[in-house]
Amino acid sequence: MKLPIERIVTPDNIRQGESFNYAREIARPFGEIDRVLSWCKTELVSEWRWQVVSTSSDRAPGRYIFYFDSDRDAAAFALFWA
């Protein structure tokens, strides 16, 4: 049985970071980005994305950029993860 495909993600329908109103870069040690993502999934109310700038290792933290549409989400993220 073949299931219908509702939407195929292609480069044309991926939202670019520049289209968001706010951006915040953070650095996190190895293994901690999952905690940040879990928080975002439960606390943020508007659309958001994240991008890996550099991956973490046992020697250096990873760098990540988070993008937000809402000033409320951007402020909450900055206060919690600053």
N, CA, C and O atoms as a Maestro MAE file, in Angstrom:
{
 s_m_m2io_version
 :::
 2.0.0
}

f_m_ct {
 s_m_title
 :::
 protein
 m_atom[328] {
  # First column is atom index #
  i_m_mmod_type
  r_m_x_coord
  r_m_y_coord
  r_m_z_coord
  i_m_residue_number
  s_m_chain_name
  s_m_pdb_residue_name
  s_m_pdb_atom_name
  i_m_atomic_number
  :::
  1 25 0.831 -1.170 0.000 1 A "MET " " N  " 7
  2 3 0.000 0.000 0.000 1 A "MET " " CA " 6
  3 2 0.884 1.245 0.000 1 A "MET " " C  " 6
  4 15 1.751 1.397 0.861 1 A "MET " " O  " 8
  5 25 0.670 2.096 -0.928 2 A "LYS " " N  " 7
  6 3 1.454 3.310 -1.042 2 A "LYS " " CA " 6
  7 2 0.722 4.461 -0.365 2 A "LYS " " C  " 6
  8 15 -0.439 4.730 -0.671 2 A "LYS " " O  " 8
  9 25 1.403 5.140 0.559 3 A "LEU " " N  " 7
  10 3 0.814 6.264 1.276 3 A "LEU " " CA " 6
  11 2 1.057 7.555 0.503 3 A "LEU " " C  " 6
  12 15 2.112 7.716 -0.112 3 A "LEU " " O  " 8
  13 25 0.105 8.470 0.525 4 A "PRO " " N  " 7
  14 3 0.311 9.742 -0.176 4 A "PRO " " CA " 6
  15 2 1.360 10.594 0.534 4 A "PRO " " C  " 6
  16 15 1.440 10.598 1.762 4 A "PRO " " O  " 8
  17 25 2.144 11.300 -0.230 5 A "ILE " " N  " 7
  18 3 3.134 12.220 0.317 5 A "ILE " " CA " 6
  19 2 2.524 13.609 0.321 5 A "ILE " " C  " 6
  20 15 2.143 14.136 -0.724 5 A "ILE " " O  " 8
  21 25 2.434 14.197 1.510 6 A "GLU " " N  " 7
  22 3 1.808 15.507 1.629 6 A "GLU " " CA " 6
  23 2 2.729 16.635 1.202 6 A "GLU " " C  " 6
  24 15 2.297 17.582 0.546 6 A "GLU " " O  " 8
  25 25 3.995 16.534 1.574 7 A "ARG " " N  " 7
  26 3 4.918 17.615 1.269 7 A "ARG " " CA " 6
  27 2 6.331 17.062 1.194 7 A "ARG " " C  " 6
  28 15 6.763 16.325 2.080 7 A "ARG " " O  " 8
  29 25 7.027 17.404 0.172 8 A "ILE " " N  " 7
  30 3 8.421 17.015 0.029 8 A "ILE " " CA " 6
  31 2 9.270 18.244 0.296 8 A "ILE " " C  " 6
  32 15 9.061 19.297 -0.307 8 A "ILE " " O  " 8
  33 25 10.225 18.106 1.199 9 A "VAL " " N  " 7
  34 3 11.078 19.243 1.537 9 A "VAL " " CA " 6
  35 2 12.169 19.356 0.487 9 A "VAL " " C  " 6
  36 15 12.932 18.420 0.246 9 A "VAL " " O  " 8
  37 25 12.219 20.510 -0.120 10 A "THR " " N  " 7
  38 3 13.248 20.821 -1.108 10 A "THR " " CA " 6
  39 2 13.878 22.148 -0.732 10 A "THR " " C  " 6
  40 15 13.324 22.869 0.098 10 A "THR " " O  " 8
  41 25 15.006 22.492 -1.307 11 A "PRO " " N  " 7
  42 3 15.627 23.773 -0.976 11 A "PRO " " CA " 6
  43 2 14.718 24.972 -1.220 11 A "PRO " " C  " 6
  44 15 14.910 26.012 -0.591 11 A "PRO " " O  " 8
  45 25 13.737 24.864 -2.107 12 A "ASP " " N  " 7
  46 3 12.844 25.983 -2.389 12 A "ASP " " CA " 6
  47 2 11.869 26.275 -1.253 12 A "ASP " " C  " 6
  48 15 11.399 27.406 -1.129 12 A "ASP " " O  " 8
  49 25 11.551 25.277 -0.417 13 A "ASN " " N  " 7
  50 3 10.587 25.528 0.653 13 A "ASN " " CA " 6
  51 2 11.198 25.432 2.050 13 A "ASN " " C  " 6
  52 15 10.478 25.269 3.035 13 A "ASN " " O  " 8
  53 25 12.517 25.533 2.132 14 A "ILE " " N  " 7
  54 3 13.189 25.605 3.421 14 A "ILE " " CA " 6
  55 2 13.395 27.076 3.744 14 A "ILE " " C  " 6
  56 15 13.962 27.824 2.948 14 A "ILE " " O  " 8
  57 25 12.938 27.476 4.897 15 A "ARG " " N  " 7
  58 3 13.033 28.882 5.296 15 A "ARG " " CA " 6
  59 2 14.460 29.215 5.708 15 A "ARG " " C  " 6
  60 15 15.048 28.530 6.545 15 A "ARG " " O  " 8
  61 25 15.003 30.249 5.129 16 A "GLN " " N  " 7
  62 3 16.362 30.687 5.417 16 A "GLN " " CA " 6
  63 2 16.416 31.517 6.694 16 A "GLN " " C  " 6
  64 15 15.440 32.181 7.042 16 A "GLN " " O  " 8
  65 25 17.539 31.485 7.388 17 A "GLY " " N  " 7
  66 3 17.702 32.225 8.627 17 A "GLY " " CA " 6
  67 2 17.492 33.715 8.479 17 A "GLY " " C  " 6
  68 15 17.001 34.368 9.400 17 A "GLY " " O  " 8
  69 25 17.859 34.267 7.325 18 A "GLU " " N  " 7
  70 3 17.720 35.706 7.104 18 A "GLU " " CA " 6
  71 2 16.270 36.162 7.114 18 A "GLU " " C  " 6
  72 15 16.000 37.352 7.274 18 A "GLU " " O  " 8
  73 25 15.342 35.244 6.947 19 A "SER " " N  " 7
  74 3 13.924 35.631 6.899 19 A "SER " " CA " 6
  75 2 13.312 35.779 8.296 19 A "SER " " C  " 6
  76 15 12.172 36.227 8.420 19 A "SER " " O  " 8
  77 25 14.043 35.412 9.337 20 A "PHE " " N  " 7
  78 3 13.546 35.557 10.706 20 A "PHE " " CA " 6
  79 2 13.872 36.948 11.239 20 A "PHE " " C  " 6
  80 15 14.800 37.601 10.761 20 A "PHE " " O  " 8
  81 25 13.117 37.390 12.214 21 A "ASN " " N  " 7
  82 3 13.302 38.723 12.783 21 A "ASN " " CA " 6
  83 2 14.451 38.811 13.781 21 A "ASN " " C  " 6
  84 15 15.051 39.874 13.940 21 A "ASN " " O  " 8
  85 25 14.766 37.700 14.458 22 A "TYR " " N  " 7
  86 3 15.768 37.714 15.519 22 A "TYR " " CA " 6
  87 2 16.680 36.500 15.388 22 A "TYR " " C  " 6
  88 15 16.266 35.445 14.906 22 A "TYR " " O  " 8
  89 25 17.926 36.666 15.824 23 A "ALA " " N  " 7
  90 3 18.886 35.564 15.828 23 A "ALA " " CA " 6
  91 2 19.760 35.679 17.076 23 A "ALA " " C  " 6
  92 15 20.050 36.777 17.553 23 A "ALA " " O  " 8
  93 25 20.167 34.534 17.586 24 A "ARG " " N  " 7
  94 3 21.020 34.501 18.776 24 A "ARG " " CA " 6
  95 2 21.999 33.342 18.641 24 A "ARG " " C  " 6
  96 15 21.588 32.204 18.417 24 A "ARG " " O  " 8
  97 25 23.291 33.627 18.776 25 A "GLU " " N  " 7
  98 3 24.299 32.571 18.720 25 A "GLU " " CA " 6
  99 2 24.681 32.166 20.134 25 A "GLU " " C  " 6
  100 15 24.868 33.015 21.006 25 A "GLU " " O  " 8
  101 25 24.796 30.861 20.355 26 A "ILE " " N  " 7
  102 3 25.228 30.350 21.654 26 A "ILE " " CA " 6
  103 2 26.313 29.304 21.441 26 A "ILE " " C  " 6
  104 15 26.435 28.739 20.354 26 A "ILE " " O  " 8
  105 25 27.092 29.052 22.472 27 A "ALA " " N  " 7
  106 3 28.087 27.985 22.480 27 A "ALA " " CA " 6
  107 2 27.709 27.030 23.609 27 A "ALA " " C  " 6
  108 15 27.367 27.463 24.710 27 A "ALA " " O  " 8
  109 25 27.771 25.741 23.330 28 A "ARG " " N  " 7
  110 3 27.416 24.733 24.332 28 A "ARG " " CA " 6
  111 2 28.416 23.576 24.284 28 A "ARG " " C  " 6
  112 15 28.849 23.159 23.210 28 A "ARG " " O  " 8
  113 25 28.778 23.063 25.476 29 A "PRO " " N  " 7
  114 3 29.685 21.917 25.530 29 A "PRO " " CA " 6
  115 2 29.064 20.671 24.900 29 A "PRO " " C  " 6
  116 15 27.861 20.612 24.647 29 A "PRO " " O  " 8
  117 25 29.900 19.703 24.661 30 A "PHE " " N  " 7
  118 3 29.479 18.438 24.063 30 A "PHE " " CA " 6
  119 2 28.311 17.839 24.846 30 A "PHE " " C  " 6
  120 15 28.373 17.710 26.069 30 A "PHE " " O  " 8
  121 25 27.240 17.473 24.126 31 A "GLY " " N  " 7
  122 3 26.097 16.799 24.721 31 A "GLY " " CA " 6
  123 2 25.014 17.697 25.281 31 A "GLY " " C  " 6
  124 15 23.979 17.192 25.716 31 A "GLY " " O  " 8
  125 25 25.209 19.012 25.288 32 A "GLU " " N  " 7
  126 3 24.217 19.898 25.901 32 A "GLU " " CA " 6
  127 2 23.212 20.497 24.931 32 A "GLU " " C  " 6
  128 15 22.230 21.094 25.372 32 A "GLU " " O  " 8
  129 25 23.419 20.362 23.629 33 A "ILE " " N  " 7
  130 3 22.489 20.977 22.681 33 A "ILE " " CA " 6
  131 2 21.108 20.313 22.758 33 A "ILE " " C  " 6
  132 15 20.099 20.965 22.490 33 A "ILE " " O  " 8
  133 25 21.052 19.048 23.116 34 A "ASP " " N  " 7
  134 3 19.756 18.369 23.252 34 A "ASP " " CA " 6
  135 2 18.890 19.027 24.322 34 A "ASP " " C  " 6
  136 15 17.672 19.118 24.171 34 A "ASP " " O  " 8
  137 25 19.505 19.475 25.377 35 A "ARG " " N  " 7
  138 3 18.769 20.161 26.451 35 A "ARG " " CA " 6
  139 2 18.188 21.481 25.942 35 A "ARG " " C  " 6
  140 15 17.052 21.828 26.264 35 A "ARG " " O  " 8
  141 25 18.965 22.210 25.152 36 A "VAL " " N  " 7
  142 3 18.500 23.474 24.578 36 A "VAL " " CA " 6
  143 2 17.325 23.214 23.639 36 A "VAL " " C  " 6
  144 15 16.317 23.919 23.697 36 A "VAL " " O  " 8
  145 25 17.446 22.209 22.776 37 A "LEU " " N  " 7
  146 3 16.385 21.897 21.822 37 A "LEU " " CA " 6
  147 2 15.104 21.462 22.524 37 A "LEU " " C  " 6
  148 15 14.010 21.843 22.108 37 A "LEU " " O  " 8
  149 25 15.229 20.680 23.569 38 A "SER " " N  " 7
  150 3 14.045 20.257 24.335 38 A "SER " " CA " 6
  151 2 13.342 21.462 24.946 38 A "SER " " C  " 6
  152 15 12.114 21.555 24.924 38 A "SER " " O  " 8
  153 25 14.127 22.376 25.487 39 A "TRP " " N  " 7
  154 3 13.549 23.593 26.056 39 A "TRP " " CA " 6
  155 2 12.808 24.382 24.983 39 A "TRP " " C  " 6
  156 15 11.687 24.837 25.210 39 A "TRP " " O  " 8
  157 25 13.418 24.543 23.829 40 A "CYS " " N  " 7
  158 3 12.792 25.303 22.734 40 A "CYS " " CA " 6
  159 2 11.472 24.664 22.303 40 A "CYS " " C  " 6
  160 15 10.488 25.364 22.062 40 A "CYS " " O  " 8
  161 25 11.456 23.363 22.209 41 A "LYS " " N  " 7
  162 3 10.244 22.664 21.772 41 A "LYS " " CA " 6
  163 2 9.081 22.847 22.739 41 A "LYS " " C  " 6
  164 15 7.922 22.831 22.324 41 A "LYS " " O  " 8
  165 25 9.378 23.021 24.023 42 A "THR " " N  " 7
  166 3 8.297 23.156 25.003 42 A "THR " " CA " 6
  167 2 7.961 24.607 25.335 42 A "THR " " C  " 6
  168 15 6.823 24.897 25.704 42 A "THR " " O  " 8
  169 25 8.916 25.523 25.213 43 A "GLU " " N  " 7
  170 3 8.714 26.888 25.684 43 A "GLU " " CA " 6
  171 2 8.416 27.922 24.594 43 A "GLU " " C  " 6
  172 15 7.753 28.922 24.869 43 A "GLU " " O  " 8
  173 25 8.883 27.706 23.391 44 A "LEU " " N  " 7
  174 3 8.708 28.719 22.344 44 A "LEU " " CA " 6
  175 2 7.342 28.578 21.693 44 A "LEU " " C  " 6
  176 15 6.847 27.469 21.496 44 A "LEU " " O  " 8
  177 25 6.735 29.720 21.360 45 A "VAL " " N  " 7
  178 3 5.368 29.695 20.840 45 A "VAL " " CA " 6
  179 2 5.276 29.994 19.346 45 A "VAL " " C  " 6
  180 15 4.304 29.602 18.701 45 A "VAL " " O  " 8
  181 25 6.257 30.672 18.796 46 A "SER " " N  " 7
  182 3 6.241 31.013 17.368 46 A "SER " " CA " 6
  183 2 7.269 30.157 16.622 46 A "SER " " C  " 6
  184 15 7.951 29.317 17.208 46 A "SER " " O  " 8
  185 25 7.354 30.397 15.332 47 A "GLU " " N  " 7
  186 3 8.269 29.615 14.508 47 A "GLU " " CA " 6
  187 2 9.721 29.939 14.863 47 A "GLU " " C  " 6
  188 15 10.067 31.092 15.121 47 A "GLU " " O  " 8
  189 25 10.551 28.915 14.871 48 A "TRP " " N  " 7
  190 3 11.969 29.066 15.167 48 A "TRP " " CA " 6
  191 2 12.751 27.991 14.423 48 A "TRP " " C  " 6
  192 15 12.194 26.971 14.019 48 A "TRP " " O  " 8
  193 25 14.026 28.226 14.249 49 A "ARG " " N  " 7
  194 3 14.935 27.273 13.613 49 A "ARG " " CA " 6
  195 2 16.285 27.358 14.320 49 A "ARG " " C  " 6
  196 15 16.547 28.284 15.088 49 A "ARG " " O  " 8
  197 25 17.126 26.378 14.045 50 A "TRP " " N  " 7
  198 3 18.488 26.439 14.555 50 A "TRP " " CA " 6
  199 2 19.450 25.943 13.498 50 A "TRP " " C  " 6
  200 15 19.071 25.211 12.583 50 A "TRP " " O  " 8
  201 25 20.705 26.351 13.636 51 A "GLN " " N  " 7
  202 3 21.729 26.024 12.664 51 A "GLN " " CA " 6
  203 2 23.020 25.691 13.405 51 A "GLN " " C  " 6
  204 15 23.369 26.356 14.380 51 A "GLN " " O  " 8
  205 25 23.714 24.684 12.952 52 A "VAL " " N  " 7
  206 3 25.012 24.333 13.522 52 A "VAL " " CA " 6
  207 2 26.080 25.168 12.817 52 A "VAL " " C  " 6
  208 15 26.217 25.110 11.595 52 A "VAL " " O  " 8
  209 25 26.832 25.940 13.593 53 A "VAL " " N  " 7
  210 3 27.958 26.698 13.043 53 A "VAL " " CA " 6
  211 2 29.209 25.839 13.123 53 A "VAL " " C  " 6
  212 15 29.957 25.725 12.152 53 A "VAL " " O  " 8
  213 25 29.433 25.234 14.291 54 A "SER " " N  " 7
  214 3 30.519 24.266 14.469 54 A "SER " " CA " 6
  215 2 30.080 23.251 15.519 54 A "SER " " C  " 6
  216 15 29.469 23.613 16.524 54 A "SER " " O  " 8
  217 25 30.391 22.000 15.283 55 A "THR " " N  " 7
  218 3 29.963 20.940 16.198 55 A "THR " " CA " 6
  219 2 30.846 20.919 17.445 55 A "THR " " C  " 6
  220 15 32.007 21.326 17.414 55 A "THR " " O  " 8
  221 25 30.268 20.440 18.531 56 A "SER " " N  " 7
  222 3 31.014 20.351 19.784 56 A "SER " " CA " 6
  223 2 31.878 19.100 19.795 56 A "SER " " C  " 6
  224 15 31.623 18.133 19.077 56 A "SER " " O  " 8
  225 25 32.899 19.151 20.625 57 A "SER " " N  " 7
  226 3 33.769 17.994 20.823 57 A "SER " " CA " 6
  227 2 34.162 17.966 22.289 57 A "SER " " C  " 6
  228 15 33.717 18.805 23.072 57 A "SER " " O  " 8
  229 25 34.988 17.010 22.658 58 A "ASP " " N  " 7
  230 3 35.444 16.958 24.052 58 A "ASP " " CA " 6
  231 2 36.439 18.079 24.356 58 A "ASP " " C  " 6
  232 15 36.771 18.314 25.517 58 A "ASP " " O  " 8
  233 25 36.913 18.771 23.321 59 A "ARG " " N  " 7
  234 3 37.887 19.844 23.515 59 A "ARG " " CA " 6
  235 2 37.311 21.248 23.325 59 A "ARG " " C  " 6
  236 15 37.849 22.217 23.862 59 A "ARG " " O  " 8
  237 25 36.227 21.359 22.570 60 A "ALA " " N  " 7
  238 3 35.680 22.687 22.277 60 A "ALA " " CA " 6
  239 2 34.155 22.636 22.246 60 A "ALA " " C  " 6
  240 15 33.570 21.654 21.788 60 A "ALA " " O  " 8
  241 25 33.512 23.699 22.734 61 A "PRO " " N  " 7
  242 3 32.045 23.736 22.658 61 A "PRO " " CA " 6
  243 2 31.582 23.926 21.214 61 A "PRO " " C  " 6
  244 15 32.320 24.436 20.370 61 A "PRO " " O  " 8
  245 25 30.357 23.510 20.955 62 A "GLY " " N  " 7
  246 3 29.769 23.747 19.649 62 A "GLY " " CA " 6
  247 2 29.161 25.133 19.599 62 A "GLY " " C  " 6
  248 15 28.769 25.691 20.625 62 A "GLY " " O  " 8
  249 25 29.084 25.685 18.398 63 A "ARG " " N  " 7
  250 3 28.455 26.993 18.203 63 A "ARG " " CA " 6
  251 2 27.202 26.790 17.375 63 A "ARG " " C  " 6
  252 15 27.208 26.069 16.377 63 A "ARG " " O  " 8
  253 25 26.109 27.449 17.811 64 A "TYR " " N  " 7
  254 3 24.807 27.270 17.185 64 A "TYR " " CA " 6
  255 2 24.122 28.623 17.070 64 A "TYR " " C  " 6
  256 15 24.282 29.480 17.939 64 A "TYR " " O  " 8
  257 25 23.361 28.815 16.000 65 A "ILE " " N  " 7
  258 3 22.558 30.020 15.850 65 A "ILE " " CA " 6
  259 2 21.088 29.612 15.885 65 A "ILE " " C  " 6
  260 15 20.661 28.697 15.180 65 A "ILE " " O  " 8
  261 25 20.334 30.305 16.715 66 A "PHE " " N  " 7
  262 3 18.891 30.092 16.814 66 A "PHE " " CA " 6
  263 2 18.190 31.307 16.226 66 A "PHE " " C  " 6
  264 15 18.571 32.449 16.487 66 A "PHE " " O  " 8
  265 25 17.157 31.043 15.426 67 A "TYR " " N  " 7
  266 3 16.400 32.096 14.748 67 A "TYR " " CA " 6
  267 2 14.965 32.103 15.265 67 A "TYR " " C  " 6
  268 15 14.379 31.045 15.496 67 A "TYR " " O  " 8
  269 25 14.403 33.292 15.445 68 A "PHE " " N  " 7
  270 3 13.059 33.439 16.010 68 A "PHE " " CA " 6
  271 2 12.251 34.461 15.231 68 A "PHE " " C  " 6
  272 15 12.802 35.431 14.710 68 A "PHE " " O  " 8
  273 25 10.947 34.245 15.150 69 A "ASP " " N  " 7
  274 3 10.029 35.236 14.595 69 A "ASP " " CA " 6
  275 2 9.515 36.175 15.674 69 A "ASP " " C  " 6
  276 15 9.285 37.356 15.412 69 A "ASP " " O  " 8
  277 25 9.337 35.666 16.869 70 A "SER " " N  " 7
  278 3 8.686 36.401 17.953 70 A "SER " " CA " 6
  279 2 9.712 37.074 18.867 70 A "SER " " C  " 6
  280 15 10.709 36.461 19.249 70 A "SER " " O  " 8
  281 25 9.460 38.337 19.212 71 A "ASP " " N  " 7
  282 3 10.327 39.014 20.171 71 A "ASP " " CA " 6
  283 2 10.213 38.357 21.543 71 A "ASP " " C  " 6
  284 15 11.182 38.334 22.302 71 A "ASP " " O  " 8
  285 25 9.042 37.826 21.865 72 A "ARG " " N  " 7
  286 3 8.847 37.115 23.132 72 A "ARG " " CA " 6
  287 2 9.756 35.894 23.209 72 A "ARG " " C  " 6
  288 15 10.404 35.661 24.229 72 A "ARG " " O  " 8
  289 25 9.803 35.109 22.123 73 A "ASP " " N  " 7
  290 3 10.656 33.913 22.096 73 A "ASP " " CA " 6
  291 2 12.140 34.285 22.135 73 A "ASP " " C  " 6
  292 15 12.925 33.647 22.836 73 A "ASP " " O  " 8
  293 25 12.517 35.310 21.387 74 A "ALA " " N  " 7
  294 3 13.915 35.739 21.363 74 A "ALA " " CA " 6
  295 2 14.367 36.211 22.744 74 A "ALA " " C  " 6
  296 15 15.479 35.904 23.176 74 A "ALA " " O  " 8
  297 25 13.501 36.959 23.438 75 A "ALA " " N  " 7
  298 3 13.837 37.450 24.772 75 A "ALA " " CA " 6
  299 2 13.909 36.300 25.779 75 A "ALA " " C  " 6
  300 15 14.834 36.245 26.590 75 A "ALA " " O  " 8
  301 25 12.950 35.391 25.732 76 A "ALA " " N  " 7
  302 3 12.960 34.244 26.654 76 A "ALA " " CA " 6
  303 2 14.204 33.388 26.449 76 A "ALA " " C  " 6
  304 15 14.831 32.952 27.415 76 A "ALA " " O  " 8
  305 25 14.557 33.152 25.201 77 A "PHE " " N  " 7
  306 3 15.761 32.361 24.894 77 A "PHE " " CA " 6
  307 2 17.009 33.052 25.424 77 A "PHE " " C  " 6
  308 15 17.856 32.421 26.056 77 A "PHE " " O  " 8
  309 25 17.117 34.354 25.163 78 A "ALA " " N  " 7
  310 3 18.285 35.099 25.615 78 A "ALA " " CA " 6
  311 2 18.403 35.104 27.149 78 A "ALA " " C  " 6
  312 15 19.500 34.961 27.690 78 A "ALA " " O  " 8
  313 25 17.284 35.266 27.834 79 A "LEU " " N  " 7
  314 3 17.317 35.281 29.293 79 A "LEU " " CA " 6
  315 2 17.660 33.914 29.874 79 A "LEU " " C  " 6
  316 15 18.413 33.817 30.843 79 A "LEU " " O  " 8
  317 25 17.107 32.864 29.284 80 A "PHE " " N  " 7
  318 3 17.324 31.535 29.843 80 A "PHE " " CA " 6
  319 2 18.699 30.970 29.510 80 A "PHE " " C  " 6
  320 15 19.315 30.311 30.347 80 A "PHE " " O  " 8
  321 25 19.187 31.220 28.297 81 A "TRP " " N  " 7
  322 3 20.428 30.583 27.837 81 A "TRP " " CA " 6
  323 2 21.617 31.519 27.780 81 A "TRP " " C  " 6
  324 15 22.673 31.133 27.279 81 A "TRP " " O  " 8
  325 25 21.477 32.751 28.282 82 A "ALA " " N  " 7
  326 3 22.611 33.704 28.264 82 A "ALA " " CA " 6
  327 2 23.699 33.294 29.234 82 A "ALA " " C  " 6
  328 15 24.717 33.978 29.346 82 A "ALA " " O  " 8
  :::
 }
 m_bond[327] {
  # First column is bond index #
  i_m_from
  i_m_to
  i_m_order
  :::
  1 1 2 1
  2 2 3 1
  3 3 4 2
  4 3 5 1
  5 5 6 1
  6 6 7 1
  7 7 8 2
  8 7 9 1
  9 9 10 1
  10 10 11 1
  11 11 12 2
  12 11 13 1
  13 13 14 1
  14 14 15 1
  15 15 16 2
  16 15 17 1
  17 17 18 1
  18 18 19 1
  19 19 20 2
  20 19 21 1
  21 21 22 1
  22 22 23 1
  23 23 24 2
  24 23 25 1
  25 25 26 1
  26 26 27 1
  27 27 28 2
  28 27 29 1
  29 29 30 1
  30 30 31 1
  31 31 32 2
  32 31 33 1
  33 33 34 1
  34 34 35 1
  35 35 36 2
  36 35 37 1
  37 37 38 1
  38 38 39 1
  39 39 40 2
  40 39 41 1
  41 41 42 1
  42 42 43 1
  43 43 44 2
  44 43 45 1
  45 45 46 1
  46 46 47 1
  47 47 48 2
  48 47 49 1
  49 49 50 1
  50 50 51 1
  51 51 52 2
  52 51 53 1
  53 53 54 1
  54 54 55 1
  55 55 56 2
  56 55 57 1
  57 57 58 1
  58 58 59 1
  59 59 60 2
  60 59 61 1
  61 61 62 1
  62 62 63 1
  63 63 64 2
  64 63 65 1
  65 65 66 1
  66 66 67 1
  67 67 68 2
  68 67 69 1
  69 69 70 1
  70 70 71 1
  71 71 72 2
  72 71 73 1
  73 73 74 1
  74 74 75 1
  75 75 76 2
  76 75 77 1
  77 77 78 1
  78 78 79 1
  79 79 80 2
  80 79 81 1
  81 81 82 1
  82 82 83 1
  83 83 84 2
  84 83 85 1
  85 85 86 1
  86 86 87 1
  87 87 88 2
  88 87 89 1
  89 89 90 1
  90 90 91 1
  91 91 92 2
  92 91 93 1
  93 93 94 1
  94 94 95 1
  95 95 96 2
  96 95 97 1
  97 97 98 1
  98 98 99 1
  99 99 100 2
  100 99 101 1
  101 101 102 1
  102 102 103 1
  103 103 104 2
  104 103 105 1
  105 105 106 1
  106 106 107 1
  107 107 108 2
  108 107 109 1
  109 109 110 1
  110 110 111 1
  111 111 112 2
  112 111 113 1
  113 113 114 1
  114 114 115 1
  115 115 116 2
  116 115 117 1
  117 117 118 1
  118 118 119 1
  119 119 120 2
  120 119 121 1
  121 121 122 1
  122 122 123 1
  123 123 124 2
  124 123 125 1
  125 125 126 1
  126 126 127 1
  127 127 128 2
  128 127 129 1
  129 129 130 1
  130 130 131 1
  131 131 132 2
  132 131 133 1
  133 133 134 1
  134 134 135 1
  135 135 136 2
  136 135 137 1
  137 137 138 1
  138 138 139 1
  139 139 140 2
  140 139 141 1
  141 141 142 1
  142 142 143 1
  143 143 144 2
  144 143 145 1
  145 145 146 1
  146 146 147 1
  147 147 148 2
  148 147 149 1
  149 149 150 1
  150 150 151 1
  151 151 152 2
  152 151 153 1
  153 153 154 1
  154 154 155 1
  155 155 156 2
  156 155 157 1
  157 157 158 1
  158 158 159 1
  159 159 160 2
  160 159 161 1
  161 161 162 1
  162 162 163 1
  163 163 164 2
  164 163 165 1
  165 165 166 1
  166 166 167 1
  167 167 168 2
  168 167 169 1
  169 169 170 1
  170 170 171 1
  171 171 172 2
  172 171 173 1
  173 173 174 1
  174 174 175 1
  175 175 176 2
  176 175 177 1
  177 177 178 1
  178 178 179 1
  179 179 180 2
  180 179 181 1
  181 181 182 1
  182 182 183 1
  183 183 184 2
  184 183 185 1
  185 185 186 1
  186 186 187 1
  187 187 188 2
  188 187 189 1
  189 189 190 1
  190 190 191 1
  191 191 192 2
  192 191 193 1
  193 193 194 1
  194 194 195 1
  195 195 196 2
  196 195 197 1
  197 197 198 1
  198 198 199 1
  199 199 200 2
  200 199 201 1
  201 201 202 1
  202 202 203 1
  203 203 204 2
  204 203 205 1
  205 205 206 1
  206 206 207 1
  207 207 208 2
  208 207 209 1
  209 209 210 1
  210 210 211 1
  211 211 212 2
  212 211 213 1
  213 213 214 1
  214 214 215 1
  215 215 216 2
  216 215 217 1
  217 217 218 1
  218 218 219 1
  219 219 220 2
  220 219 221 1
  221 221 222 1
  222 222 223 1
  223 223 224 2
  224 223 225 1
  225 225 226 1
  226 226 227 1
  227 227 228 2
  228 227 229 1
  229 229 230 1
  230 230 231 1
  231 231 232 2
  232 231 233 1
  233 233 234 1
  234 234 235 1
  235 235 236 2
  236 235 237 1
  237 237 238 1
  238 238 239 1
  239 239 240 2
  240 239 241 1
  241 241 242 1
  242 242 243 1
  243 243 244 2
  244 243 245 1
  245 245 246 1
  246 246 247 1
  247 247 248 2
  248 247 249 1
  249 249 250 1
  250 250 251 1
  251 251 252 2
  252 251 253 1
  253 253 254 1
  254 254 255 1
  255 255 256 2
  256 255 257 1
  257 257 258 1
  258 258 259 1
  259 259 260 2
  260 259 261 1
  261 261 262 1
  262 262 263 1
  263 263 264 2
  264 263 265 1
  265 265 266 1
  266 266 267 1
  267 267 268 2
  268 267 269 1
  269 269 270 1
  270 270 271 1
  271 271 272 2
  272 271 273 1
  273 273 274 1
  274 274 275 1
  275 275 276 2
  276 275 277 1
  277 277 278 1
  278 278 279 1
  279 279 280 2
  280 279 281 1
  281 281 282 1
  282 282 283 1
  283 283 284 2
  284 283 285 1
  285 285 286 1
  286 286 287 1
  287 287 288 2
  288 287 289 1
  289 289 290 1
  290 290 291 1
  291 291 292 2
  292 291 293 1
  293 293 294 1
  294 294 295 1
  295 295 296 2
  296 295 297 1
  297 297 298 1
  298 298 299 1
  299 299 300 2
  300 299 301 1
  301 301 302 1
  302 302 303 1
  303 303 304 2
  304 303 305 1
  305 305 306 1
  306 306 307 1
  307 307 308 2
  308 307 309 1
  309 309 310 1
  310 310 311 1
  311 311 312 2
  312 311 313 1
  313 313 314 1
  314 314 315 1
  315 315 316 2
  316 315 317 1
  317 317 318 1
  318 318 319 1
  319 319 320 2
  320 319 321 1
  321 321 322 1
  322 322 323 1
  323 323 324 2
  324 323 325 1
  325 325 326 1
  326 326 327 1
  327 327 328 2
  :::
 }
}
